[in-house]
């Protein structure tokens, strides 16, 4: 029996989340800050926290953490959720990745040092033994070749890989069991594209489950050659959407961990994301499994579809 069942590889950053009153201001404008809370950033990091709250055991690896206040705070927070951070020692003379997030209504604006991270390539290489000891791999494509290597190793071992936001011609898709593509990624990389045609392009390149998410509009999902299925998200009053996508991906990972069918996974992932978006900050107050099941049952969508 392994010490963890999910291996997560990706971006790890210290983060501060500010909630502001009203809309995000324009140039030279002003907005009142109503809350300021420390949290974590990075897709793999946030997904790891949500998974740990659902009861999964997670080992997290990725970029280096600095031996500074932000790095120490991030490592303490992750370990407080029971996440294995043994691959992430604090490094002297290194600042790590930092971000600041402003949440305004149902939008978010992010400032960070992610471009600097990619230029410096200051991350660990994934260890094959960690990948092969997992039941599911939660993978960010951000680190390119190291991420592709992790996907290939997992695929060769028959371990499902769940990734996010990557182009349909990214070779990583040949080795993943599911990919979640957010509306914001589509708008940035395929502006003006016909969505159904774009979805078919992903299906033609991806042997697993393709999912498009559109915020509070229906998500699309299907496997190769299947017709597109749609799932309407649970209606909620969102107060922080900054971790919604990461939480959705965590729900998909959890579904693969338990061998669920596609519809059940998408419904569960939607419920997890919906609950997270009603909390501030949402990710570090992610729901436990019984909360998700109660939420789904109250919405008439019990977790057994």
ZIVEN-V5564 format. One record per pair of residues at least 12 apart in sequence whose ideal C-beta (glycine too) atoms are under 10 Angstrom apart, sorted by sequence separation. I is the first residue (numbers start at 0). J is the second residue. If there is no record, write none. Layout:
i & j
I & J
I & J
This chain:
i & j
19 & 31
20 & 32
21 & 33
47 & 59
98 & 110
99 & 111
138 & 150
150 & 162
160 & 172
162 & 174
163 & 175
182 & 194
185 & 197
198 & 210
208 & 220
209 & 221
217 & 229
218 & 230
252 & 264
254 & 266
274 & 286
17 & 30
18 & 31
19 & 32
20 & 33
46 & 59
64 & 77
74 & 87
97 & 110
98 & 111
125 & 138
136 & 149
149 & 162
162 & 175
165 & 178
167 & 180
185 & 198
198 & 211
208 & 221
209 & 222
216 & 229
217 & 230
218 & 231
251 & 264
254 & 267
272 & 285
273 & 286
18 & 32
19 & 33
20 & 34
43 & 57
47 & 61
73 & 87
74 & 88
97 & 111
98 & 112
136 & 150
146 & 160
160 & 174
161 & 175
162 & 176
163 & 177
164 & 178
165 & 179
166 & 180
197 & 211
208 & 222
209 & 223
217 & 231
218 & 232
250 & 264
251 & 265
253 & 267
254 & 268
271 & 285
288 & 302
17 & 32
18 & 33
19 & 34
44 & 59
74 & 89
96 & 111
97 & 112
98 & 113
138 & 153
160 & 175
161 & 176
162 & 177
163 & 178
164 & 179
165 & 180
207 & 222
208 & 223
216 & 231
217 & 232
232 & 247
250 & 265
253 & 268
271 & 286
17 & 33
18 & 34
19 & 35
43 & 59
73 & 89
96 & 112
97 & 113
136 & 152
146 & 162
159 & 175
160 & 176
161 & 177
162 & 178
163 & 179
164 & 180
195 & 211
206 & 222
207 & 223
209 & 225
211 & 227
213 & 229
215 & 231
216 & 232
250 & 266
251 & 267
252 & 268
270 & 286
274 & 290
17 & 34
18 & 35
43 & 60
44 & 61
70 & 87
95 & 112
96 & 113
125 & 142
136 & 153
154 & 171
159 & 176
160 & 177
161 & 178
162 & 179
163 & 180
164 & 181
180 & 197
194 & 211
205 & 222
206 & 223
208 & 225
215 & 232
250 & 267
251 & 268
271 & 288
274 & 291
277 & 294
16 & 34
17 & 35
18 & 36
41 & 59
43 & 61
44 & 62
59 & 77
70 & 88
71 & 89
94 & 112
97 & 115
124 & 142
130 & 148
135 & 153
136 & 154
158 & 176
159 & 177
160 & 178
161 & 179
162 & 180
163 & 181
166 & 184
180 & 198
201 & 219
205 & 223
209 & 227
210 & 228
211 & 229
212 & 230
214 & 232
215 & 233
247 & 265
249 & 267
250 & 268
253 & 271
273 & 291
16 & 35
17 & 36
42 & 61
43 & 62
70 & 89
96 & 115
97 & 116
122 & 141
123 & 142
130 & 149
146 & 165
150 & 169
151 & 170
154 & 173
155 & 174
164 & 183
165 & 184
194 & 213
202 & 221
204 & 223
213 & 232
215 & 234
249 & 268
250 & 269
271 & 290
274 & 293
15 & 35
16 & 36
41 & 61
57 & 77
64 & 84
70 & 90
96 & 116
122 & 142
124 & 144
125 & 145
129 & 149
130 & 150
133 & 153
136 & 156
150 & 170
151 & 171
154 & 174
164 & 184
201 & 221
202 & 222
203 & 223
210 & 230
212 & 232
215 & 235
247 & 267
248 & 268
250 & 270
251 & 271
270 & 290
271 & 291
274 & 294
15 & 36
16 & 37
41 & 62
59 & 80
74 & 95
94 & 115
95 & 116
124 & 145
125 & 146
127 & 148
130 & 151
131 & 152
150 & 171
153 & 174
154 & 175
163 & 184
164 & 185
167 & 188
180 & 201
198 & 219
202 & 223
203 & 224
247 & 268
250 & 271
267 & 288
270 & 291
273 & 294
274 & 295
14 & 36
15 & 37
16 & 38
66 & 88
67 & 89
73 & 95
120 & 142
123 & 145
127 & 149
130 & 152
131 & 153
136 & 158
137 & 159
138 & 160
140 & 162
141 & 163
143 & 165
147 & 169
149 & 171
150 & 172
151 & 173
152 & 174
153 & 175
154 & 176
166 & 188
167 & 189
198 & 220
199 & 221
201 & 223
202 & 224
215 & 237
246 & 268
247 & 269
249 & 271
250 & 272
270 & 292
273 & 295
14 & 37
15 & 38
16 & 39
57 & 80
59 & 82
60 & 83
61 & 84
64 & 87
66 & 89
67 & 90
70 & 93
73 & 96
120 & 143
122 & 145
125 & 148
126 & 149
129 & 152
130 & 153
133 & 156
135 & 158
136 & 159
137 & 160
138 & 161
139 & 162
140 & 163
141 & 164
146 & 169
147 & 170
148 & 171
150 & 173
151 & 174
153 & 176
164 & 187
165 & 188
166 & 189
178 & 201
198 & 221
202 & 225
214 & 237
246 & 269
247 & 270
248 & 271
249 & 272
268 & 291
270 & 293
271 & 294
13 & 37
14 & 38
16 & 40
57 & 81
58 & 82
59 & 83
60 & 84
63 & 87
64 & 88
65 & 89
66 & 90
67 & 91
70 & 94
71 & 95
73 & 97
117 & 141
120 & 144
122 & 146
124 & 148
125 & 149
128 & 152
130 & 154
131 & 155
132 & 156
134 & 158
135 & 159
136 & 160
137 & 161
138 & 162
139 & 163
140 & 164
141 & 165
147 & 171
150 & 174
164 & 188
195 & 219
199 & 223
246 & 270
247 & 271
248 & 272
267 & 291
270 & 294
271 & 295
13 & 38
14 & 39
15 & 40
56 & 81
57 & 82
58 & 83
59 & 84
60 & 85
61 & 86
62 & 87
63 & 88
64 & 89
65 & 90
66 & 91
67 & 92
69 & 94
70 & 95
96 & 121
116 & 141
117 & 142
120 & 145
124 & 149
125 & 150
127 & 152
130 & 155
131 & 156
133 & 158
134 & 159
135 & 160
136 & 161
137 & 162
138 & 163
139 & 164
140 & 165
146 & 171
149 & 174
150 & 175
194 & 219
199 & 224
202 & 227
215 & 240
246 & 271
247 & 272
250 & 275
267 & 292
270 & 295
273 & 298
12 & 38
13 & 39
14 & 40
51 & 77
55 & 81
56 & 82
57 & 83
58 & 84
59 & 85
60 & 86
61 & 87
63 & 89
64 & 90
65 & 91
66 & 92
67 & 93
69 & 95
70 & 96
93 & 119
95 & 121
96 & 122
116 & 142
117 & 143
126 & 152
127 & 153
130 & 156
131 & 157
132 & 158
133 & 159
135 & 161
136 & 162
137 & 163
139 & 165
140 & 166
143 & 169
144 & 170
147 & 173
148 & 174
150 & 176
178 & 204
185 & 211
214 & 240
243 & 269
245 & 271
246 & 272
247 & 273
249 & 275
269 & 295
270 & 296
12 & 39
13 & 40
14 & 41
54 & 81
55 & 82
56 & 83
57 & 84
58 & 85
59 & 86
60 & 87
63 & 90
65 & 92
66 & 93
67 & 94
69 & 96
70 & 97
94 & 121
125 & 152
131 & 158
133 & 160
138 & 165
143 & 170
144 & 171
147 & 174
178 & 205
184 & 211
185 & 212
245 & 272
246 & 273
11 & 39
12 & 40
13 & 41
48 & 76
51 & 79
52 & 80
58 & 86
59 & 87
65 & 93
66 & 94
67 & 95
69 & 97
93 & 121
113 & 141
125 & 153
127 & 155
130 & 158
143 & 171
177 & 205
184 & 212
185 & 213
199 & 227
215 & 243
243 & 271
244 & 272
246 & 274
247 & 275
267 & 295
270 & 298
10 & 39
11 & 40
12 & 41
44 & 73
48 & 77
51 & 80
52 & 81
58 & 87
64 & 93
65 & 94
66 & 95
69 & 98
127 & 156
140 & 169
172 & 201
176 & 205
178 & 207
179 & 208
180 & 209
181 & 210
182 & 211
183 & 212
198 & 227
214 & 243
218 & 247
243 & 272
246 & 275
247 & 276
266 & 295
269 & 298
10 & 40
11 & 41
14 & 44
47 & 77
50 & 80
51 & 81
63 & 93
64 & 94
65 & 95
67 & 97
130 & 160
167 & 197
175 & 205
176 & 206
177 & 207
178 & 208
179 & 209
180 & 210
181 & 211
182 & 212
183 & 213
214 & 244
242 & 272
243 & 273
245 & 275
246 & 276
270 & 300
10 & 41
11 & 42
13 & 44
14 & 45
37 & 68
48 & 79
49 & 80
51 & 82
62 & 93
63 & 94
64 & 95
65 & 96
90 & 121
140 & 171
167 & 198
173 & 204
174 & 205
175 & 206
176 & 207
177 & 208
178 & 209
179 & 210
180 & 211
181 & 212
182 & 213
183 & 214
212 & 243
220 & 251
230 & 261
243 & 274
244 & 275
269 & 300
9 & 41
10 & 42
11 & 43
12 & 44
37 & 69
41 & 73
44 & 76
48 & 80
50 & 82
51 & 83
63 & 95
64 & 96
65 & 97
140 & 172
167 & 199
168 & 200
172 & 204
173 & 205
174 & 206
175 & 207
176 & 208
177 & 209
178 & 210
179 & 211
180 & 212
181 & 213
182 & 214
195 & 227
212 & 244
230 & 262
240 & 272
243 & 275
266 & 298
270 & 302
9 & 42
10 & 43
11 & 44
12 & 45
39 & 72
40 & 73
44 & 77
47 & 80
62 & 95
63 & 96
138 & 171
167 & 200
168 & 201
172 & 205
173 & 206
174 & 207
175 & 208
177 & 210
178 & 211
179 & 212
180 & 213
181 & 214
194 & 227
228 & 261
232 & 265
233 & 266
242 & 275
243 & 276
249 & 282
267 & 300
7 & 41
9 & 43
10 & 44
11 & 45
38 & 72
39 & 73
48 & 82
62 & 96
166 & 200
167 & 201
170 & 204
171 & 205
172 & 206
173 & 207
175 & 209
182 & 216
228 & 262
230 & 264
232 & 266
241 & 275
242 & 276
266 & 300
7 & 42
8 & 43
9 & 44
10 & 45
37 & 72
38 & 73
47 & 82
61 & 96
88 & 123
140 & 175
166 & 201
167 & 202
169 & 204
172 & 207
212 & 247
230 & 265
231 & 266
235 & 270
237 & 272
240 & 275
241 & 276
246 & 281
253 & 288
266 & 301
267 & 302
7 & 43
9 & 45
11 & 47
37 & 73
47 & 83
87 & 123
138 & 174
165 & 201
167 & 203
168 & 204
169 & 205
182 & 218
212 & 248
225 & 261
229 & 265
230 & 266
232 & 268
233 & 269
237 & 273
239 & 275
240 & 276
242 & 278
245 & 281
246 & 282
249 & 285
266 & 302
6 & 43
7 & 44
9 & 46
39 & 76
47 & 84
86 & 123
138 & 175
167 & 204
172 & 209
210 & 247
228 & 265
232 & 269
233 & 270
235 & 272
239 & 276
245 & 282
263 & 300
266 & 303
267 & 304
7 & 45
9 & 47
38 & 76
39 & 77
44 & 82
136 & 174
140 & 178
166 & 204
167 & 205
210 & 248
230 & 268
231 & 269
232 & 270
233 & 271
235 & 273
237 & 275
238 & 276
239 & 277
241 & 279
242 & 280
243 & 281
253 & 291
266 & 304
7 & 46
37 & 76
86 & 125
136 & 175
179 & 218
180 & 219
222 & 261
230 & 269
233 & 272
234 & 273
235 & 274
237 & 276
238 & 277
239 & 278
241 & 280
242 & 281
243 & 282
246 & 285
263 & 302
265 & 304
7 & 47
44 & 84
86 & 126
136 & 176
138 & 178
165 & 205
221 & 261
232 & 272
233 & 273
235 & 275
236 & 276
237 & 277
238 & 278
239 & 279
241 & 281
242 & 282
245 & 285
246 & 286
263 & 303
264 & 304
5 & 46
6 & 47
7 & 48
39 & 80
135 & 176
179 & 220
210 & 251
220 & 261
232 & 273
233 & 274
235 & 276
236 & 277
237 & 278
238 & 279
239 & 280
240 & 281
241 & 282
242 & 283
250 & 291
263 & 304
5 & 47
135 & 177
167 & 209
220 & 262
235 & 277
237 & 279
238 & 280
239 & 281
242 & 284
262 & 304
7 & 50
44 & 87
86 & 129
162 & 205
177 & 220
208 & 251
233 & 276
238 & 281
239 & 282
242 & 285
259 & 302
7 & 51
85 & 129
220 & 264
232 & 276
233 & 277
237 & 281
259 & 303
260 & 304
5 & 50
162 & 207
177 & 222
220 & 265
239 & 284
259 & 304
4 & 50
5 & 51
83 & 129
161 & 207
208 & 254
219 & 265
160 & 207
161 & 208
163 & 210
208 & 255
218 & 265
5 & 53
7 & 55
11 & 59
159 & 207
207 & 255
218 & 266
220 & 268
254 & 302
11 & 60
12 & 61
159 & 208
161 & 210
163 & 212
4 & 54
5 & 55
7 & 57
8 & 58
9 & 59
11 & 61
12 & 62
218 & 268
4 & 55
5 & 56
6 & 57
7 & 58
8 & 59
9 & 60
10 & 61
11 & 62
13 & 64
62 & 113
210 & 261
218 & 269
3 & 55
4 & 56
5 & 57
6 & 58
7 & 59
8 & 60
9 & 61
10 & 62
11 & 63
12 & 64
13 & 65
44 & 96
154 & 206
217 & 269
3 & 56
4 & 57
5 & 58
6 & 59
7 & 60
8 & 61
9 & 62
11 & 64
63 & 116
208 & 261
212 & 265
2 & 56
3 & 57
4 & 58
5 & 59
6 & 60
7 & 61
13 & 67
15 & 69
62 & 116
207 & 261
210 & 264
218 & 272
1 & 56
3 & 58
13 & 68
14 & 69
41 & 96
61 & 116
62 & 117
210 & 265
2 & 58
3 & 59
13 & 69
40 & 96
63 & 119
65 & 121
208 & 264
212 & 268
1 & 58
12 & 69
13 & 70
15 & 72
40 & 97
41 & 98
62 & 119
64 & 121
208 & 265
212 & 269
12 & 70
13 & 71
14 & 72
40 & 98
62 & 120
63 & 121
210 & 268
214 & 272
215 & 273
11 & 70
13 & 72
14 & 73
39 & 98
40 & 99
62 & 121
63 & 122
235 & 294
13 & 73
38 & 98
40 & 100
62 & 122
63 & 123
184 & 244
212 & 272
12 & 73
13 & 74
61 & 122
62 & 123
183 & 244
215 & 276
233 & 294
11 & 73
38 & 100
60 & 122
61 & 123
181 & 243
182 & 244
214 & 276
233 & 295
11 & 74
13 & 76
60 & 123
181 & 244
235 & 298
35 & 99
36 & 100
60 & 124
61 & 125
180 & 244
233 & 297
234 & 298
60 & 125
179 & 244
233 & 298
11 & 77
60 & 126
179 & 245
181 & 247
181 & 248
233 & 300
34 & 102
58 & 126
179 & 247
32 & 101
33 & 102
40 & 109
60 & 129
179 & 248
231 & 300
41 & 111
59 & 129
60 & 130
178 & 248
230 & 300
30 & 101
40 & 111
58 & 129
177 & 248
179 & 250
41 & 113
58 & 130
179 & 251
11 & 84
30 & 103
40 & 113
178 & 251
179 & 252
58 & 132
177 & 251
230 & 304
7 & 82
41 & 116
58 & 133
176 & 251
177 & 252
7 & 83
11 & 87
57 & 133
107 & 183
176 & 252
5 & 82
6 & 83
24 & 101
56 & 133
62 & 139
177 & 254
3 & 81
8 & 86
23 & 101
56 & 134
57 & 135
59 & 137
61 & 139
177 & 255
3 & 82
23 & 102
24 & 103
55 & 134
62 & 141
176 & 255
3 & 83
6 & 86
23 & 103
55 & 135
57 & 137
61 & 141
62 & 142
164 & 244
2 & 83
13 & 94
22 & 103
23 & 104
61 & 142
163 & 244
13 & 95
14 & 96
15 & 97
16 & 98
17 & 99
18 & 100
19 & 101
21 & 103
22 & 104
55 & 137
163 & 245
2 & 85
12 & 95
13 & 96
14 & 97
15 & 98
16 & 99
17 & 100
18 & 101
19 & 102
20 & 103
21 & 104
23 & 106
11 & 95
12 & 96
13 & 97
14 & 98
15 & 99
16 & 100
17 & 101
18 & 102
19 & 103
20 & 104
22 & 106
23 & 107
24 & 108
61 & 145
163 & 247
164 & 248
177 & 261
11 & 96
12 & 97
13 & 98
14 & 99
15 & 100
16 & 101
17 & 102
18 & 103
19 & 104
23 & 108
50 & 135
60 & 145
61 & 146
163 & 248
10 & 96
12 & 98
13 & 99
14 & 100
15 & 101
16 & 102
17 & 103
18 & 104
162 & 248
179 & 265
50 & 137
161 & 248
177 & 264
10 & 98
49 & 137
161 & 249
163 & 251
177 & 265
18 & 107
19 & 108
60 & 149
161 & 250
162 & 251
179 & 268
47 & 137
161 & 251
16 & 107
17 & 108
46 & 137
161 & 252
177 & 268
46 & 138
159 & 251
160 & 252
161 & 253
46 & 139
159 & 252
161 & 254
43 & 137
161 & 255
14 & 109
42 & 137
43 & 138
44 & 139
159 & 254
160 & 255
161 & 256
42 & 138
43 & 139
159 & 255
14 & 111
42 & 139
158 & 255
159 & 256
13 & 111
41 & 139
42 & 140
43 & 141
12 & 111
42 & 141
43 & 142
159 & 258
12 & 112
41 & 141
10 & 111
12 & 113
10 & 113
43 & 146
161 & 264
12 & 116
11 & 116
10 & 116
139 & 245
10 & 117
137 & 245
105 & 214
139 & 248
105 & 215
138 & 248
11 & 122
137 & 248
10 & 122
11 & 123
137 & 249
9 & 122
8 & 122
137 & 251
138 & 252
8 & 123
46 & 161
137 & 252
8 & 124
9 & 125
135 & 251
136 & 252
137 & 253
8 & 125
46 & 163
135 & 252
8 & 126
134 & 252
135 & 253
137 & 255
6 & 125
43 & 162
135 & 254
136 & 255
137 & 256
6 & 126
42 & 162
43 & 163
135 & 255
8 & 129
42 & 163
134 & 255
135 & 256
6 & 128
7 & 129
8 & 130
42 & 164
134 & 256
135 & 257
6 & 129
133 & 256
134 & 257
6 & 130
134 & 258
6 & 131
8 & 133
3 & 129
6 & 132
7 & 133
6 & 133
1 & 129
4 & 132
5 & 133
6 & 134
7 & 135
8 & 136
9 & 137
11 & 139
3 & 132
4 & 133
5 & 134
6 & 135
7 & 136
8 & 137
9 & 138
10 & 139
1 & 131
2 & 132
3 & 133
4 & 134
5 & 135
6 & 136
7 & 137
8 & 138
9 & 139
1 & 132
3 & 134
4 & 135
5 & 136
6 & 137
7 & 138
8 & 139
9 & 140
10 & 141
105 & 236
106 & 237
1 & 133
5 & 137
6 & 138
7 & 139
9 & 141
10 & 142
105 & 237
107 & 239
109 & 241
1 & 134
8 & 141
9 & 142
104 & 237
105 & 238
107 & 240
108 & 241
8 & 142
104 & 238
105 & 239
106 & 240
107 & 241
102 & 237
104 & 239
105 & 240
106 & 241
107 & 242
9 & 145
102 & 238
104 & 240
107 & 243
8 & 145
9 & 146
42 & 179
102 & 239
103 & 240
8 & 146
102 & 240
105 & 243
100 & 239
102 & 241
8 & 148
9 & 149
101 & 241
8 & 149
100 & 241
8 & 150
100 & 242
6 & 149
98 & 241
8 & 153
6 & 153
6 & 158
8 & 160
9 & 162
6 & 160
7 & 161
8 & 162
9 & 163
5 & 161
105 & 276
102 & 279
102 & 280
102 & 281
100 & 280
57 & 249
49 & 242
53 & 246
48 & 242
52 & 246
55 & 249
57 & 252
45 & 241
46 & 242
49 & 245
50 & 246
53 & 249
45 & 242
48 & 245
49 & 246
52 & 249
53 & 250
55 & 252
44 & 242
45 & 243
46 & 244
47 & 245
48 & 246
49 & 247
50 & 248
51 & 249
55 & 253
45 & 244
46 & 245
49 & 248
50 & 249
53 & 252
54 & 253
42 & 242
45 & 245
46 & 246
49 & 249
50 & 250
53 & 253
38 & 239
40 & 241
44 & 245
45 & 246
46 & 247
48 & 249
49 & 250
55 & 256
40 & 242
42 & 244
43 & 245
46 & 248
47 & 249
50 & 252
54 & 256
55 & 257
36 & 239
38 & 241
39 & 242
42 & 245
45 & 248
46 & 249
49 & 252
50 & 253
53 & 256
80 & 283
34 & 238
38 & 242
41 & 245
45 & 249
46 & 250
49 & 253
79 & 283
34 & 239
40 & 245
43 & 248
46 & 251
47 & 252
80 & 285
39 & 245
42 & 248
43 & 249
46 & 252
50 & 256
42 & 249
46 & 253
76 & 283
53 & 267
53 & 271
49 & 268
52 & 271
18 & 238
18 & 239
50 & 271
49 & 271
16 & 239
18 & 241
49 & 272
52 & 275
16 & 241
49 & 274
16 & 242
49 & 275
14 & 241
48 & 275
45 & 275
52 & 282
52 & 283
49 & 281
52 & 284
53 & 285
49 & 282
52 & 285
53 & 286
54 & 287
55 & 288
48 & 282
49 & 283
51 & 285
52 & 286
53 & 287
54 & 288
45 & 280
47 & 282
48 & 283
50 & 285
52 & 287
53 & 288
54 & 289
9 & 245
45 & 281
46 & 282
48 & 284
49 & 285
52 & 288
53 & 289
45 & 282
48 & 285
49 & 286
53 & 290
44 & 282
45 & 283
52 & 290
53 & 291
46 & 285
52 & 291
45 & 285
38 & 279
39 & 280
7 & 249
38 & 280
40 & 282
36 & 279
37 & 280
38 & 281
39 & 282
5 & 249
36 & 280
38 & 282
39 & 283
7 & 252
34 & 279
38 & 283
33 & 279
34 & 280
37 & 283
38 & 284
5 & 252
36 & 283
4 & 252
5 & 253
5 & 255
5 & 256
4 & 256
18 & 279
18 & 280
16 & 279
16 & 280
15 & 280
16 & 281
14 & 280
16 & 282
16 & 283
14 & 282
14 & 283
